[in-house]
Amino acid sequence: MKLLYVCGTYCPSFGGAEISMHTLIKQLKNSFGAEVLAVTDKRYTNNQSEGTYDGVNLARVQHNNREKEIESIIASFKPDAIITQLMWSDIALKIGKLKNIPTILRVCKIPFNLDISKKSEFSPTEIIAVSNAVSSYILKNFSRDSIILHPPVSLEKVLVSNHIKDYNPWNSEYILMFNPLGRKGGRIFKEIVQSFPNKKFAVVAGWASLKDPKTDEFSEDLLKRICYSLRTEYSGKKPEYVDFSNCPNVTILNPTEDVWKIYSKTKILLIPSQWEEAFGRVALEGLANGIPTLGSNVGGLKEALGSGGIIIDNYQTSSEWVSKIKKLDKKEYYSKISKMSKGSIDESIILDNVVKDFFNLLIKAINKFKVI
C-alpha cells in the first residue's frame, strides 16, 4: 500500500497534531509495510536530513507552488490513498477528488470551516475525528459521519520509567503546563502560580510549526496560510504567551522530542484550556507516567482525561484548580491518584489499536473507490 501524507507542517514541531500524524504514519510503515511519503513545506524542513525524518520519507515543496508540485509528486508516486490534516488539506482533498484518489481527512481542530460536505470540491472519502466532540461537530455542521480515532501515542519517548529506575512522580519538582497561551489557559495558570509562591512551576512553549525559526515568534504569514487552508478568516491577532517574568517560581523549559525528560521533572500536570480542545494528547502522556493530571471540562479534553484524570468543571477561575492541587499535597492521596492515572492507560489502546483501526479505514476507503 502506497500512502501520501500531505500537510504544510511536520515534525519536529512540538505540536500535538504533527506528532500524532508522524506517529501514525510511521507505525503504518513499521507494522503493515506501507510505503509512506510525507509532503510538507520546504521552509519548515530545510534544517532536517535531506529526504527523511525519523524513518519517514519526505518530499519538500514550496508553499507558493504547492498545488503544481503536489500534483507532480502524485503523478510519480502513484499513491493508493492521500491522508491530510490542517495546512494544505484543501489542496490535498481537491486534487484527490479530481484524480479519483481516496482521501482521508483527520479533523483535529474545532471550529473547522473548510466545507467537507459530500457535494463540496473538498469532500473527503473518509473523515477521522479525534474525539466524540469533534465527531458531533462534523455531523452537525457537514452532515457527515466520521470514525473516532484518538491521537496515537508511542510511549517510547514518553515513559520516564524506561529511562529512570524506581521513578516516582511524587519526587519530581514542578507543576507543569505545556504551551501557556491565553486560549490554552495561561492566565489561569499564572493565577495558580501566584496562589502558591512556595511551589515550583514550569512551562514549555509549543506550536513551533507556526513560528519563524529565525525569531521564534509566531509568523503572520504562517498563521494566514493555515487559516486559508481551513477557510478561516485571519483575525490579525497572533497567539500570545502569558508573561511569567514577574513570577520567580516559574521555570521555562525548552521543548524536546524526548518528552520523557520533561515529564521526569513533573509532579502535577495542568491543562487549563479555555477553548474547545479537540482532544488533549499531553493528558494521555501525563497519565501514562502516573502524573496527576488536571484538565478543563471542555471539548475532547475530558475524553483524553478519561477515568484517570481530574476534570475541572469551574475551569474559568483559579479557585477550583487551587483546591484540587492542595489535596495533592497529601502523599497518600497523591499516590492514590497517581496509581489511578497510570492504571487508566494501556499502550495497546493508545497506539496499536489506533494504528490497526486506521489501517482498516484506509482499506475501506480504497475499496470504496474500486467499487466505484
N, C-alpha and C positions, 0 to 999 in steps of 0.2 A: 504494500500500500504506500502510495506517494502522497505526502501531505504538505501543503504550502500554508505557512502561518504568516499573516500579514498584519503588521502593526507598526506605527511610526515610532514607538518606544520599545525598548527591550532592556534586559539585564546587562550590567548590574545597575539597577536604578534605585534599589531600596524602596520600591513601591510594591504594595501587595499584588496589584493586577499583573505586573510584569513578572514578579517572582512566581506567582501561581501558574501562569501560562508556560514559563520556561520549565517548571517542574513537570507540568502535564505533558508537554511535547517530548521532553527528554525521556520520560518514562514510557511513552508510546514507542519511542525508538528502542529503548532497552528491553522492554517487556514483550512487545509484539513485533519487533523487527521492522517497524515503519521507517520509511525513508523520509526524513523531515528536512525542510528548508524554511528558515525564518527570514522574512523580508522586512527590513527595518531601515530607519533613516541613516544615511551615511554620516550625517553630522554627529549623531549620537554615538555611533560605534567606532569612530575613527581612531580611538585610543585602544582598541582591542586587537588581539591577534587576527591577522588577515584571514577572513573566511570562516572562522569558528568562534563559538563561545561555549565553554563548559560542555563540549561534546556535541553541540548542535551547530549544524552548518548555517552560515549567514549569507544573505545577499543584501548588499547595501546600496540604496538608491537615493538620488537627490529628491528632496521634497517637491521642488518646483517642476520636476519632470516625472513624478511618481506614477502617473497613470500609464504613460507610454512604457516606462521601464518595467513596471509590474506586468503589463501585457506581454512584453518580450520574455520575461522570466517564465511566465505561464506557458508560452509557446515552446520554450526549450525544455522546461522541467516536466511538463505534462502531468500536473497533479490529479489525483483521483478525487480530492476534495480540498477546499480552501477554508481555513479557520481564521477568524479575525475578532478583534475587540478594539474599542476606543479609537485612537487616532488612525486614520486611513480605512476604517471599517466601511465607510461609504463607498470608496473606490473598489475595495475588495468585493463587496456584495454586488455592486453594479456590474463589474467585469465578469464575475462568476455567473450571474444571471444571463448576460449577453452571450457567453461562451458555453452555456449549458453545463456548468460545473457545479456540483453540490457545494453549498456554503453553510458553515456553522458559525453563528454569531454568539459570542459569550457576552452577556449583559452583566456588568459588574458595577454599574453606576445608576443611581436614580436621583433626580429625574433624567429621562432619556428621551430626546426629542427627534432623533432620526426616524423617519417613517418606515417601519418594518412590517406594515400590514401586508396582506397577501397580494394586493394589487400594486404595491409600490415597486419602483425600479430597484429598491434596496432590499426587497423581501428575501430573507434567508431561507434556505431549505429547512434548517432546524435551528432552534434557539436554546441556548443554555442560560438558565437563571442561577445566580449564585446563592439564592435563598428563597424561601417561600414568599417573603416580602416583595422581592423582585419579580417573581413569577406572577403574583397577583397584580402587580403594576402593569406588566406586559399584557396580561389578559384584559385588564380594564381599559387600557389605552390603545391597544392594537388588535384586540380580539384574536390573539394568537396564544396557543398552548406552548409551553416550554418544559424542558427537562431540568429539574433542580439538581445541580451538582455543586456541592460546597467546594471552595477552593482547596486543591490538593496541597498537603503539607508533607514534605520529606523531613523526617526528624534527624537526618544525618548531620545537618548544620545547626540544629535547634536544641537537641537534648544536651544539657550540661553534664549529665551523668555519664555520657560517652567519653568525656574528657577529664572529669574531676572525680576521683574516688571519694566515696562517702559524702557526696554532695547533698546538702540540705539547705533549701532556700531561706530557712529561718536565720541562718548565719550570714546572709547577704546584707548589703548596706543600704540600698536605695529603694525608694518608692518611685517607680518609673512611669513615664509617658512617652510614647512614640509620636512624632510629628505634631508638636504643640502649636498648631494653627488655631485661630479663633474659632473656626467652624468645627474643629476637632475637639474643642473644649479646653483650649489652652488657658483661657481666662479663668475658668472654674478651677483648673489645676493650680493656677497661681494663687487663688484664694485658699485652696487647701494647703499649699506650701506655707502661706503666711499664718495659717492656723497652727502649724507645727514648727515653730522656729528651731526646735532642737532635734528635729528629724532630718535625715539626709534624703534629698530628692535628686532625680536626674531626668534629662530629656534627650531625645535623639531626633535629629532632623530627618525629614523624609521627602518624597516626591522629587527626587533628583532628576527624574526624566523630564521635568518641566522647568529645569534651571539652566541658565547659561553656565557652562563649565568654567568659563574664564572669570566670572564674577561670583558664582554660587548664588546668584539672585534669580528669582523667578523671571523667566523670559516672556515678555509680552507677545512676541512672535509665536512661541510655542503654545502659549495659552490660546491664542487665536486659532492656531492650527487644530487643536483638539476640539475647540468649540465648533469650528466649521465642520469637522468630520462628523460631529454628532448633531449638527444643525441647531446648535445652541447659541444664542446671542451673547457675544462677549460684553460683559458689563463695564469693562475698563478698569476693574479693580483686581489687583493681584492678591493672591493669598498672603496673609500676614502672620508671621510668627509672633507669639507673645514675647515681650521683653522680660527677661529674668535677671537683668543686670543688677537690679536692686535687691536680689534675693540671694544672700550669701550661702544659703543652704542648698542651692541648686547647682548641680554639675552638668555641663554639656558634654555628652558622649558622642563620639564620631560613629556614624553608621558603618556597618561591616557586613560582608557576606557571611562571615562566621558568626551568626547572630547569637550563638550559644555564649560567646564571650560577654555579650550584653546581659543575657539572662543570668549568667553566673553572678552578676552584681545586683540582681533584682530581688528584693524581698516581697514587694507587692507591685502588681501591675494595674494601672488605671487606664481606662478607655472612656473618657468623659465626653464623647461625641455629642454635638448639639445639632446635628443634621441627620437625615435619613441614611445611615450607613447601609450599604448594600449587603455587607456581611461583617467581617472583622477578623481577618486572618491572624493577627497577633494574639487574639484571645485563645485560639487553639494552641499556639506556641507556648503561651504562658501556662495554660492549664496542663499541657503535656509535661512541663517541668515541675508541676506541683506548686506553682506560684499562685497564691490567692489573687484572683483576677476580678476586678470590679468594672462594670460597664453600664452605660446608659441604656435605658429601655427604649431603644429606637431601632426601626427598620429590621435588618437581618442580624444586627449585633446580638440580640437576645438569643437567636438561634446558635450563633457561634459560642456564646457563653454556656448554653445548654444547662444541664443539671449540675455542672461543676463550678460555674462562675457565680458571682454575686451581682444581681441585677439591681440597678438603682432607678427606682421609679421617679423620684423627685430630683431628676438629674440636672435641672437648670439652676439649682442653688447648691452651694457647697456644704450645707449643714448635714445632709444625709450621708454624703461622702465621708465627712469628718467623723460622724458617728460610727460608720462601719469600719473605718480604719482604726479607731480607738479600740474596738473589740478585738482586733487582730494583735494588740499589744500583749494579750494573754497567750502564753506559749501553748497551753492545752487547746485553746480554741483555734489558734493558728494552725497547729498540727492537724486538727480535725478537718479544717477547710483545705489544707494542702493535700491531704490524703484523698479527700473527696474530688478535688480538682484533677489530680493525676489519674484517678480511677475512672474519670468520665471520658478519657481519651484512649483510643486504640488506633495504632498506626494503620492497620488494615482498613479502618473506616475512613481515615483522612487521606490516605494515599492509594493503596492498592485497589480498593473498591471503586474509588472515583475514576481512576485510570481505566479500569475494566468497563465501567458504565459508559465512559466517554468513547472508548473503542467500539462498543456496541452501537452507540449513537452514530458514529461515523459509518459503520456497516449499513445501518438503516438508511442514512442519507444517500449513500452511494447506490444502494439497491433501488431506492425510490426513483432515481434517475434512469436506472437500467430499464425499469418498467415503463417509464415514460418514453 
